[in-house]
Amino acid sequence: MTVNKINFTPFPLLETERLTLRQLSLEDANEIFRLRSDKSVNKFLDRPIAKTIDDANQFINKINDSIAKNELIYWAITFKNHPKLIGTICLWNISEDRTKAEIGFELLPDHQGKGIMREVLPIVIKFGFEIMKLDFIEGEVDPNNLTSIKLMEKNGFISHKRLQNTVIYSLQNP
């Protein structure tokens, strides 16, 4: 079995017409804290709620360490004309043979419903298939998270497996 070599150094900066996807930094701690402590953002996510700004700093350091080890890729989403983080998107949980990864994304409530994820999801999928050479990208979604389900289906993801509290969506590299 050949293992895909994945290297996230230098960090892959991505851009769309109005957005930049850049590396997370400690300057993003306030926004990461807001994302990871906001009840509406975390409603469908199974993760511990951030309780302090230190939780956010530790999370940022953990993410950047994992990127340095080529274990995952995690972007801060910002507007091109404004460097403040408004959300994140990542490819993580990369399979041992490097052929499959899971996608995850979140936006601060003020920026939801404005087409931001609709704009960034295709370039992250393209990165996963063309640069990382993935065969599959999967997304695990709470069956009640209709907004994320609709977004994934619009991008070609197909419901693959239903578990007790989650549905696994899968997209195959064309």
WOURNOR-V174483 format. One record per residue. RES is the residue in one small letter. NEAR is the number of other ideal C-beta (glycine too) atoms within 8 Angstrom. Layout:
res=RES near=NEAR
res=RES near=NEAR
This chain:
res=m near=3
res=t near=3
res=v near=7
res=n near=10
res=k near=5
res=i near=8
res=n near=5
res=f near=9
res=t near=6
res=p near=3
res=f near=8
res=p near=8
res=l near=8
res=l near=11
res=e near=8
res=t near=9
res=e near=4
res=r near=6
res=l near=13
res=t near=11
res=l near=15
res=r near=9
res=q near=9
res=l near=13
res=s near=7
res=l near=7
res=e near=4
res=d near=11
res=a near=11
res=n near=8
res=e near=11
res=i near=15
res=f near=13
res=r near=9
res=l near=12
res=r near=14
res=s near=9
res=d near=10
res=k near=5
res=s near=6
res=v near=12
res=n near=11
res=k near=7
res=f near=8
res=l near=7
res=d near=2
res=r near=6
res=p near=3
res=i near=7
res=a near=11
res=k near=5
res=t near=7
res=i near=8
res=d near=6
res=d near=11
res=a near=14
res=n near=10
res=q near=8
res=f near=11
res=i near=14
res=n near=9
res=k near=8
res=i near=11
res=n near=10
res=d near=8
res=s near=11
res=i near=14
res=a near=8
res=k near=6
res=n near=8
res=e near=7
res=l near=12
res=i near=11
res=y near=12
res=w near=14
res=a near=13
res=i near=14
res=t near=13
res=f near=9
res=k near=8
res=n near=3
res=h near=6
res=p near=4
res=k near=7
res=l near=12
res=i near=12
res=g near=14
res=t near=14
res=i near=14
res=c near=11
res=l near=14
res=w near=12
res=n near=6
res=i near=10
res=s near=8
res=e near=4
res=d near=8
res=r near=12
res=t near=9
res=k near=11
res=a near=15
res=e near=11
res=i near=14
res=g near=9
res=f near=12
res=e near=8
res=l near=12
res=l near=13
res=p near=8
res=d near=5
res=h near=9
res=q near=9
res=g near=3
res=k near=5
res=g near=6
res=i near=13
res=m near=11
res=r near=8
res=e near=11
res=v near=16
res=l near=13
res=p near=8
res=i near=11
res=v near=14
res=i near=12
res=k near=8
res=f near=13
res=g near=13
res=f near=12
res=e near=7
res=i near=7
res=m near=13
res=k near=8
res=l near=14
res=d near=6
res=f near=11
res=i near=16
res=e near=13
res=g near=13
res=e near=8
res=v near=13
res=d near=9
res=p near=9
res=n near=5
res=n near=10
res=l near=6
res=t near=7
res=s near=12
res=i near=12
res=k near=8
res=l near=11
res=m near=12
res=e near=10
res=k near=7
res=n near=10
res=g near=6
res=f near=11
res=i near=8
res=s near=8
res=h near=7
res=k near=6
res=r near=7
res=l near=7
res=q near=3
res=n near=5
res=t near=10
res=v near=12
res=i near=13
res=y near=15
res=s near=11
res=l near=13
res=q near=6
res=n near=8
res=p near=3
